[in-house]
Amino acid sequence: MKFEDLLLEIGGFGRFQIFILFSLCLPRINLPMHFLLHNFLAATPRHHCAIPHQEAFVNLTTEEVLLISIPQEPDGTFRSCEMFVQPQFHLLLNSSLQPENNSIIQNCQHGWVYDHSQFTSTISTQWDLVCEQRGLNQATATFFFIGVTVGAVVFGYLSDRFGRKAMLLLSLVCSVIFGMLSAASVSYSMLAITRTLTGVALSGVSLIVLPLGMEWVDIQHRTFSGVLTSIFWSIGNMLLATVAYLVREWHWLLVAVTGPCLLSIVSLW
């Protein structure tokens, strides 16, 4: 007798299966919160070069200091990655006379000043991943999804070899550990490594939850099972937007989206 036939005999979609589906939906909510986290974790706010010896311009407003120190784009906004070698005081008389001599313009020499009105802190502002370093900012998403790819191969094999329940536990525990280590990162290298390992662990959760839920219901209800878990993925998307709105500091944002993995462990029961 096949397992599907046995399910039909004992009831292929009863109270037990409904409980299993909803308990497995808990980790499903958490997945998109990490998969789309890069949009908030690595957001780059408006920024401009830090201006040295700014206290020497006590008689000027902040806008005037920027005007004589930072070149402007054609639309009037200040450039993000360049500054004047020397203050251009003549611009106070006519700001439209932007210098065309590039020899008086240089890259930022003293760091950057960021607009914190939208984000208190991101990895871009933490490690100045802007201008020449902006590629490292985008690379964090690449590292994460490399981990997801590796995790799909590893946990696909391990879950067939040792069982889905044991591997689901391992995936959830590793997701919590590496997610919290990511939040505690003290360097970009540490963040890149821990985010990659988080991707490996979460890939195991994604790979195991969906088939595990479908295998426990009869064939007639497997489409419903897949749709239900997808709905909870959408709920996770909406929760991420809410959490990111409330938590504007990247360390605590990582803690906030990783914490639910602890609650997801109840699905093992």
C-alpha positions in Angstrom: 0.0 0.0 0.0 1.4 3.4 -0.9 1.6 6.2 1.6 -1.0 8.2 -0.4 -3.5 5.3 -0.1 -2.9 5.0 3.6 -3.6 8.8 4.0 -7.0 8.3 2.2 -7.9 5.4 4.6 -7.2 7.4 7.8 -8.3 10.8 6.5 -6.1 12.8 4.2 -7.0 16.2 5.4 -8.1 16.2 9.0 -7.4 18.1 12.2 -3.8 16.7 12.3 -3.0 17.9 8.8 -4.4 21.3 9.3 -2.4 21.7 12.5 0.8 20.6 10.7 0.2 23.1 7.8 -0.3 26.1 10.1 2.6 25.2 12.3 4.9 24.9 9.2 3.6 28.3 8.1 5.4 29.9 11.0 8.9 29.5 9.5 7.4 30.3 6.1 6.6 33.8 7.3 10.2 34.4 8.4 11.8 33.5 5.0 10.9 36.6 3.0 11.9 38.8 5.9 15.5 37.7 5.3 15.3 37.2 1.5 14.2 40.9 1.0 16.1 42.3 4.0 18.8 43.8 1.8 16.5 46.5 0.6 16.5 48.0 4.1 19.8 46.5 5.6 21.9 48.1 2.8 19.9 51.1 2.0 22.1 54.1 1.0 20.7 57.4 2.3 21.6 60.8 0.8 25.2 61.7 1.6 28.0 64.2 0.8 31.7 64.5 1.6 32.5 65.5 5.1 33.9 69.0 5.2 37.1 69.5 7.3 37.5 72.6 9.6 33.9 73.4 9.3 34.1 75.5 12.5 36.1 78.1 10.5 32.8 79.0 8.7 30.9 80.1 11.7 29.4 83.1 9.8 28.0 80.9 7.1 24.8 78.8 7.1 25.0 75.0 6.6 23.7 75.5 3.0 26.4 78.1 2.3 29.2 75.9 3.6 28.0 73.1 1.3 27.8 75.5 -1.6 31.5 76.6 -1.3 32.7 73.0 -0.5 30.7 70.6 -2.6 30.2 70.7 -6.4 26.6 70.7 -7.7 24.9 68.5 -10.3 23.0 70.2 -13.1 19.8 69.8 -11.2 21.2 71.7 -8.2 21.8 68.8 -5.9 25.2 68.4 -4.2 27.5 65.6 -5.5 27.8 62.6 -3.3 31.4 61.6 -4.0 33.3 64.8 -4.8 34.4 68.0 -3.1 36.4 71.1 -3.9 40.1 71.2 -3.1 39.7 74.7 -1.7 36.5 76.5 -0.7 35.0 78.4 -3.6 33.8 81.6 -1.9 32.8 83.3 -5.2 29.9 80.9 -5.4 28.3 82.8 -2.6 27.7 85.6 -5.0 26.5 83.5 -7.9 25.9 79.8 -7.2 25.2 79.1 -10.9 28.8 79.7 -11.8 29.9 76.2 -11.1 33.6 75.7 -11.9 34.4 73.7 -15.1 38.0 73.0 -14.1 38.1 69.5 -12.8 41.5 70.1 -11.3 40.0 71.9 -8.3 37.7 68.9 -7.6 38.7 65.8 -5.7 37.2 62.7 -4.2 36.0 62.7 -0.6 39.1 62.9 1.7 37.5 62.9 5.1 34.6 60.5 5.0 30.9 61.2 4.4 28.0 62.9 6.1 24.7 61.0 5.8 21.1 62.0 6.0 19.6 60.1 9.0 16.0 61.3 8.6 14.9 57.9 7.1 17.5 55.4 8.4 19.3 55.7 11.7 22.0 53.3 10.5 22.6 50.9 7.7 25.6 48.9 6.6 26.3 51.6 4.1 26.6 54.2 6.8 28.4 51.9 9.2 31.3 51.1 6.8 31.0 53.9 4.2 30.0 51.5 1.4 29.4 54.3 -1.0 31.1 55.8 -4.0 34.2 53.6 -4.8 33.0 51.0 -2.2 29.4 50.8 -3.3 30.0 47.5 -5.0 30.6 45.9 -1.6 27.2 47.1 -0.5 25.4 45.2 -3.4 27.7 42.2 -2.8 26.1 41.5 0.5 22.9 40.4 -1.3 25.1 38.3 -3.7 26.8 36.6 -0.7 23.4 35.8 0.9 22.0 34.2 -2.3 25.2 32.2 -2.9 24.5 30.7 0.5 20.9 30.0 -0.5 22.1 28.2 -3.6 24.6 26.1 -1.6 22.0 25.4 1.1 19.6 24.1 -1.5 22.1 21.5 -2.6 23.3 20.6 0.9 19.9 20.4 2.7 18.2 18.7 -0.3 20.6 15.8 0.1 20.6 15.8 3.9 16.8 15.9 4.3 16.4 12.9 2.0 19.3 11.1 3.8 18.5 11.8 7.5 14.9 13.0 7.5 13.1 16.3 7.1 12.3 16.9 10.8 16.0 16.6 12.0 17.2 18.9 9.1 14.4 21.4 9.8 15.6 21.7 13.4 19.2 22.1 12.2 18.2 24.8 9.7 16.2 26.8 12.3 18.9 26.6 14.9 21.6 27.6 12.5 19.3 30.4 11.2 19.1 31.9 14.7 22.8 31.5 15.4 24.1 33.0 12.2 21.3 35.7 12.1 22.3 36.9 15.6 26.0 36.8 14.7 25.2 38.9 11.6 23.5 41.5 13.9 26.7 41.5 16.1 29.1 41.9 13.2 32.0 44.3 13.9 33.4 44.3 10.4 32.2 44.0 6.8 34.0 40.6 6.4 32.2 39.2 9.4 28.8 40.4 8.1 29.5 38.9 4.6 30.4 35.5 6.1 27.5 35.3 8.6 25.0 36.5 6.0 26.2 33.8 3.6 25.8 31.1 6.3 22.4 32.5 7.2 21.4 32.0 3.5 22.6 28.4 3.7 20.5 27.8 6.8 17.3 29.5 5.6 17.5 27.7 2.3 17.2 24.5 4.3 14.0 25.9 5.9 12.6 26.9 2.5 13.4 23.6 1.0 12.0 21.4 3.7 8.8 23.3 4.8 7.0 23.2 1.5 7.3 19.5 0.6 6.9 18.5 4.3 3.5 20.2 4.4 2.4 18.7 1.1 3.5 15.2 1.9 1.3 15.0 5.0 -2.0 15.8 3.1 -3.8 13.7 0.4 -3.3 14.5 -3.3 -6.6 16.4 -3.6 -5.5 19.0 -1.0 -1.8 19.5 -2.1 -2.6 22.4 -4.3 -4.4 24.1 -1.3 -1.4 23.3 0.8 1.0 25.0 -1.6 -1.3 28.1 -1.9 -1.6 28.4 1.8 2.2 28.4 2.4 2.5 31.0 -0.4 0.0 33.2 1.4 2.1 33.2 4.5 5.1 34.2 2.4 3.2 37.3 1.4 2.3 37.9 5.0 6.1 37.8 5.7 6.6 40.5 3.0 4.1 42.8 4.7 5.6 42.2 8.1 9.1 43.0 6.9 7.8 46.4 5.7 6.2 47.1 9.1 9.3 46.0 11.1 11.7 48.0 8.9 9.5 51.1 9.4 9.6 50.7 13.1 13.2 49.6 13.5 15.6 52.0 11.6 18.9 50.7 13.0 20.4 47.8 11.1 21.7 45.8 14.0 18.3 45.7 15.7 16.5 45.1 12.4 18.5 41.9 12.0 17.6 40.9 15.5 13.9 41.6 14.8 13.7 39.5 11.7 15.8 36.7 13.1 13.9 36.4 16.4 10.8 34.7 14.9 13.0 31.7 14.0 13.0 30.8 17.7 9.2 30.8 17.6 9.3 28.7 14.4 11.0 25.9 16.3 7.6 25.1 17.9 6.6 23.6 14.4 8.8 20.6 15.3 6.1 19.5 17.8 
